[in-house]
Amino acid sequence: MCDIEGTGQHLTAAAIVGHDGSVRAKSSAFPQLSGSEISNIMKDFDEPGHLAPKGLHLAGTKYMVLSSVAKREQEE
């Protein structure tokens, strides 16, 4: 799969998830996600920082979230 910024490490699984929370496409190695896991990811887009206190959970594995950045408003 793709190289991660020249580190020699590679992605082992990936997915495309729609704004409605539905998984549109995924690699065969990508784990099955629960509805609450997808909901929490989507909520972090609406409320940056939502995942930081409790972490990101994917297929029962907890990942640390250091920060989320709010989308900047476009200048006119």
N, C-alpha and C positions, 0 to 999 in steps of 0.2 A: 504494500500500500504506500501511501505518501510519506516522505521523510518529514520529520518535524524540525524545521528550521536548522538543518545541518547538524543535528545532535546525534544522528545515527539511530535514533529511536523512530518507530513507525506506529501508525494507528493500527489497531487490530480489529476494530469494529466501529461502525458509524451508522447514523440514522438521520433522516429528514423528518421533522415533526412539524405539522401545520399549526397555524395560530389557533385552530380549534382543538388542538391537543391530539389529533389523530396522527398516527405514524404513517407517513406517505411512502417511505422506502427505508429499508435497512439491510445491512449486510447479514449474512447467515450467522455470524458470531455475535451480533448485537443481542443483548439480553432482553427478555420480556419486561417491560416497565409496568408498574401499577398506575392506576388512574391518579392517585395522590402524588406520585413522583412527577408525573407530567404536569399536573396542576401547579405544583410548587415551582417548577421551572418556568411555566408561563407567568405565574404571579411575580416572579423576580424581574420579568421584563416590564411589568406594570408598576411594580414597587421595588426599585433597585435596593438591594441590601436585605431583602426578605430571606434569602438563603444563608446569609453570613452567620447568624447566631446558631443555627442548628445544623448547617452543612447541607450538601446536596446528596440525596440518596438515589442511587440507581441500582435497580435489581437487588435491593437489600444491602448494598455496600455504601458506606458513608464516605463522602469526599469533602475536604475542607474548602470553603469558599472564602477567599481573602477579601474581595470587594466586588461590588457591582457599580457600574457607572450609568448614570441617567443619560438618556439621549439628549443631545444638545438641540436647541431650537435653531432652525435655519434662519440665517440673516436675510433680510429682504434687500 
